Amino acid sequence: MLYNDFGDRMNNIEKLQKLIDQSNKIVFFGGAGVSTESGIPDFRSKNGLYQMKYDFPPEEILSHHFFNEKTKEFYQFYQNKMNLLNKEPNICHKYLVKLEQDGKLFSIITQNIDGLHQKAGSKKVLELHGSIYQNHCLNCGKNYSAKKVFTTQGIPKCSCGGIIKPNVVLYEETLDEDTINQAIISLRKADLLIVAGTSLTVYPASSFIHYYSGKELVFINQDGTNYDNMATLVIHDKIGNVFSKLK
């Protein structure tokens, strides 16, 4: 239900608050829209990362074959556009911490790689697409910090000489099986699923919603999705506008 005026907006916020108050195993499934208010561009909107002009399409740069074949060009893009270390959590991240501390949030499933949920203080975070904060040597497996990756000029190298790769899921790569299994378990146990800041167009992440078997389903996104008709409540608005009104 898309609200058209202030009254409808507050009515929907009240409905969301009631759903949250009566639930005890809430799962939050978030996408890029959750982090845009922390100053991180999304991917597919008119001002998103994929609309910017580069020598290669961003979708190709962020692919497995591109990393292997054009590692230098990959890191030129990655170090310039994916350095999110100075970004801070917003009202949504902070509200989810409160829900977890209150014992109401069962888990967060995120498509984002920025680590802002953990930076805010959340503990139960499942990162479907990995994290910029985790990196490893392709040769010996040694782990490295994000600071090492983003402060190195050119291709980051391990002490053994191997190339360091971010633990983010690139195009053509599969999601981590253990993370998938934990996400499915969370969705099956949830009594409220809040899907926010995602158009649900990226597979396989978009398919996860089908594992949810609870009664109440909420969508919060600026634009509509192909799944809106499945929801108990649909709010078309910015994440910050919604979460700043919740208690």
C-alpha positions as CSV (number, residue, x, y, z in Angstrom):
1,M,0.0,0.0,0.0
2,L,1.7,3.1,-1.2
3,Y,0.8,6.1,0.9
4,N,-0.1,9.4,-0.9
5,D,-0.1,11.9,2.0
6,F,1.1,12.4,5.5
7,G,-1.8,10.6,7.1
8,D,-1.3,7.5,5.1
9,R,2.4,7.6,5.9
10,M,1.9,7.7,9.7
11,N,-0.8,5.0,9.4
12,N,1.7,2.7,7.8
13,I,4.4,3.5,10.4
14,E,1.9,2.7,13.1
15,K,1.1,-0.6,11.4
16,L,4.8,-1.4,11.1
17,Q,5.4,-0.5,14.8
18,K,2.6,-2.8,15.8
19,L,4.0,-5.7,13.8
20,I,7.4,-5.2,15.4
21,D,5.9,-5.0,18.9
22,Q,4.0,-8.3,18.5
23,S,7.0,-10.2,17.0
24,N,9.8,-12.0,18.8
25,K,11.8,-13.5,15.9
26,I,12.3,-10.7,13.4
27,V,14.5,-11.2,10.4
28,F,15.7,-8.1,8.6
29,F,16.7,-8.6,4.9
30,G,18.5,-5.6,3.6
31,G,20.0,-4.3,0.3
32,A,21.9,-1.3,-1.0
33,G,19.1,1.1,0.0
34,V,19.9,0.5,3.7
35,S,23.3,2.1,3.2
36,T,22.5,5.0,0.9
37,E,21.8,7.3,3.8
38,S,25.3,6.6,5.0
39,G,26.5,8.2,1.8
40,I,27.1,4.9,-0.1
41,P,25.7,4.9,-3.6
42,D,23.5,2.0,-4.6
43,F,24.0,0.2,-7.9
44,R,21.0,0.4,-10.1
45,S,19.3,3.7,-9.5
46,K,19.7,6.7,-11.8
47,N,22.6,7.9,-9.7
48,G,23.9,4.5,-8.9
49,L,27.3,3.0,-9.5
50,Y,26.2,1.1,-12.6
51,Q,25.2,4.4,-14.3
52,M,28.6,5.9,-14.0
53,K,31.0,5.8,-17.0
54,Y,34.2,3.7,-16.8
55,D,36.5,2.1,-19.3
56,F,34.7,-1.2,-18.5
57,P,31.2,-1.7,-17.3
58,P,31.2,-2.0,-13.4
59,E,29.4,-5.3,-13.7
60,E,32.3,-6.6,-15.7
61,I,34.9,-5.1,-13.4
62,L,33.3,-6.7,-10.4
63,S,33.5,-10.2,-12.0
64,H,35.6,-13.2,-11.3
65,H,37.1,-13.3,-14.7
66,F,38.0,-9.6,-14.7
67,F,39.7,-10.0,-11.3
68,N,41.8,-12.8,-12.7
69,E,42.6,-11.3,-16.1
70,K,42.8,-7.6,-15.3
71,T,43.8,-7.5,-11.6
72,K,45.4,-4.0,-11.8
73,E,42.3,-2.5,-13.4
74,F,40.1,-4.3,-10.9
75,Y,42.0,-2.7,-8.0
76,Q,41.9,0.7,-9.6
77,F,38.1,0.6,-9.5
78,Y,37.8,-1.3,-6.2
79,Q,40.2,0.9,-4.2
80,N,38.5,4.0,-5.6
81,K,34.8,3.0,-5.3
82,M,34.7,0.4,-2.6
83,N,36.7,2.1,0.1
84,L,33.9,2.5,2.6
85,L,36.0,2.5,5.8
86,N,35.0,6.1,6.7
87,K,31.3,5.5,6.4
88,E,29.2,5.5,9.5
89,P,25.9,3.6,10.4
90,N,22.6,5.4,10.0
91,I,19.3,5.3,11.8
92,C,18.3,1.9,10.3
93,H,21.5,0.2,11.4
94,K,21.2,1.7,14.9
95,Y,17.5,0.8,15.3
96,L,18.3,-2.9,14.4
97,V,20.9,-2.9,17.2
98,K,18.2,-1.8,19.6
99,L,15.9,-4.6,18.4
100,E,18.7,-7.1,18.9
101,Q,19.4,-5.8,22.4
102,D,15.7,-6.1,23.2
103,G,15.7,-9.7,22.2
104,K,13.4,-9.2,19.3
105,L,15.7,-9.4,16.3
106,F,16.6,-13.0,15.3
107,S,19.1,-12.1,12.5
108,I,20.1,-9.6,9.8
109,I,20.6,-10.9,6.3
110,T,22.4,-8.4,4.2
111,Q,23.4,-8.1,0.5
112,N,25.8,-5.2,1.5
113,I,29.5,-5.6,1.9
114,D,30.2,-2.4,3.9
115,G,30.1,-3.9,7.4
116,L,28.0,-1.1,8.8
117,H,25.7,-3.4,10.7
118,Q,28.6,-4.7,12.7
119,K,30.1,-1.2,13.0
120,A,26.8,-0.2,14.6
121,G,27.0,-3.0,17.0
122,S,24.8,-5.8,15.6
123,K,26.1,-9.4,16.3
124,K,23.8,-11.6,14.3
125,V,24.7,-10.6,10.7
126,L,24.7,-12.9,7.7
127,E,26.6,-11.2,4.8
128,L,25.4,-13.0,1.6
129,H,28.0,-11.1,-0.6
130,G,30.9,-11.1,1.8
131,S,32.6,-8.1,3.3
132,I,35.3,-5.5,2.4
133,Y,36.7,-6.1,5.9
134,Q,37.8,-9.7,5.1
135,N,40.6,-10.4,2.6
136,H,42.9,-13.3,2.0
137,C,46.0,-14.3,0.0
138,L,45.2,-16.5,-3.0
139,N,48.5,-18.3,-2.5
140,C,48.9,-19.1,1.2
141,G,45.4,-18.1,2.6
142,K,46.8,-15.5,5.0
143,N,44.2,-13.0,6.1
144,Y,44.6,-9.2,5.7
145,S,42.8,-6.1,6.9
146,A,40.7,-3.8,4.7
147,K,43.2,-1.1,5.6
148,K,46.0,-3.1,3.9
149,V,44.0,-3.5,0.8
150,F,42.8,0.1,0.5
151,T,46.1,1.8,1.4
152,T,48.3,-0.3,-0.9
153,Q,49.2,1.4,-4.2
154,G,48.4,-1.0,-7.0
155,I,47.7,-4.7,-6.5
156,P,47.9,-5.7,-2.8
157,K,50.4,-8.5,-2.2
158,C,50.9,-10.9,0.6
159,S,54.3,-11.3,2.4
160,C,54.6,-14.6,0.4
161,G,54.2,-12.7,-2.9
162,G,50.6,-13.9,-3.6
163,I,47.8,-11.6,-4.6
164,I,45.3,-10.6,-2.0
165,K,41.7,-10.9,-2.9
166,P,38.7,-9.3,-1.0
167,N,36.3,-11.8,0.5
168,V,33.4,-10.3,-1.5
169,V,31.3,-12.4,-3.9
170,L,32.1,-11.2,-7.4
171,Y,29.9,-11.9,-10.4
172,E,30.4,-15.5,-11.6
173,E,31.2,-16.6,-8.0
174,T,28.8,-18.6,-5.8
175,L,27.6,-17.5,-2.4
176,D,29.1,-19.1,0.7
177,E,27.2,-22.3,1.5
178,D,27.3,-22.0,5.2
179,T,26.0,-18.4,5.0
180,I,23.2,-19.6,2.7
181,N,22.2,-22.4,5.1
182,Q,22.2,-20.0,8.1
183,A,20.0,-17.5,6.2
184,I,17.5,-20.2,5.3
185,I,17.3,-21.4,8.9
186,S,16.7,-17.8,10.0
187,L,14.0,-17.2,7.5
188,R,12.2,-20.4,8.4
189,K,12.2,-19.6,12.1
190,A,11.2,-15.9,11.7
191,D,7.7,-14.6,12.7
192,L,8.3,-11.3,10.9
193,L,10.3,-10.6,7.8
194,I,11.2,-7.0,7.0
195,V,12.7,-6.6,3.5
196,A,14.2,-3.1,3.1
197,G,16.3,-1.2,0.5
198,T,16.3,-3.8,-2.2
199,S,14.5,-4.3,-5.5
200,L,14.9,-8.0,-5.1
201,T,16.3,-8.3,-8.6
202,V,19.6,-10.0,-7.9
203,Y,19.6,-13.8,-8.0
204,P,20.1,-15.9,-5.9
205,A,19.6,-13.4,-3.0
206,S,16.1,-12.5,-4.4
207,S,15.0,-16.1,-4.1
208,F,15.6,-16.3,-0.3
209,I,12.2,-14.7,0.4
210,H,10.5,-17.9,-0.6
211,Y,12.0,-19.7,2.4
212,Y,10.1,-17.4,4.8
213,S,7.1,-19.3,6.1
214,G,5.8,-16.7,8.7
215,K,2.6,-14.7,8.5
216,E,3.8,-11.1,8.4
217,L,5.9,-9.7,5.6
218,V,6.9,-6.1,5.2
219,F,8.6,-4.4,2.2
220,I,10.2,-1.0,2.6
221,N,11.7,0.4,-0.6
222,Q,11.5,3.6,-2.6
223,D,10.3,1.8,-5.7
224,G,8.0,-1.2,-6.1
225,T,9.2,-4.8,-6.4
226,N,7.8,-7.8,-8.2
227,Y,7.0,-9.3,-4.8
228,D,4.9,-6.4,-3.3
229,N,1.7,-8.4,-3.7
230,M,3.0,-11.0,-1.3
231,A,3.4,-8.5,1.6
232,T,1.3,-7.7,4.6
233,L,2.5,-4.1,4.4
234,V,4.3,-2.1,1.7
235,I,5.9,1.3,2.4
236,H,7.5,3.1,-0.5
237,D,9.8,5.6,1.1
238,K,13.5,6.2,2.1
239,I,14.7,3.9,4.8
240,G,15.6,6.8,7.1
241,N,12.2,8.3,6.9
242,V,10.7,5.1,8.1
243,F,13.1,4.0,10.8
244,S,13.4,7.5,12.3
245,K,9.7,7.2,13.3
246,L,9.9,3.9,15.0
247,K,10.2,3.4,18.8
